[in-house]
């Protein structure tokens, strides 16, 4: 993990090292990528009947953004200069009150999966006949237009957010 101490490290090397570190944190003998590790863990926990998202390793997109932020912080401390790189290129976005971390560059789910699981209930969303309400989840923009309780993300979305997935779902 010497890449985090190298002030001239390439972005691709930082991301690769960060993903490797996450894999080793969650498993002694991890598969080749984080998605494979996530799949293995989900498969085992689904069979046991309890999947807790907070216990899963991050997606590659989330691990990449976290690794870039960690590298930026390490580099700033080594050089005693803040910020030593463009923060908007290293895991941060412009938020309402300054910089905010980019959570991930991955979509929240695959397009066909979002189409399959989205709500199409035409009635009042306060009733438990609405599948979103029944499952206790927020309605998202891929829910049917008739859904009364659609959660709209803010305009400062990062790549991979729900809004970008809306295209082509019809």
HELIX and SHEET records of a PDB file:
HELIX    1   1 UNK A    2  UNK A    5  5                                   4    
HELIX    2   2 UNK A   11  UNK A   26  1                                  16    
HELIX    3   3 UNK A   34  UNK A   48  1                                  15    
HELIX    4   4 UNK A   53  UNK A   55  5                                   3    
HELIX    5   5 UNK A   60  UNK A   79  1                                  20    
HELIX    6   6 UNK A   87  UNK A   89  5                                   3    
HELIX    7   7 UNK A  111  UNK A  117  1                                   7    
HELIX    8   8 UNK A  131  UNK A  135  1                                   5    
HELIX    9   9 UNK A  162  UNK A  165  1                                   4    
SHEET    1   A 2 UNK A  92  UNK A  95  0                                        
SHEET    2   A 2 UNK A  98  UNK A 101 -1                                        
END                                                                             
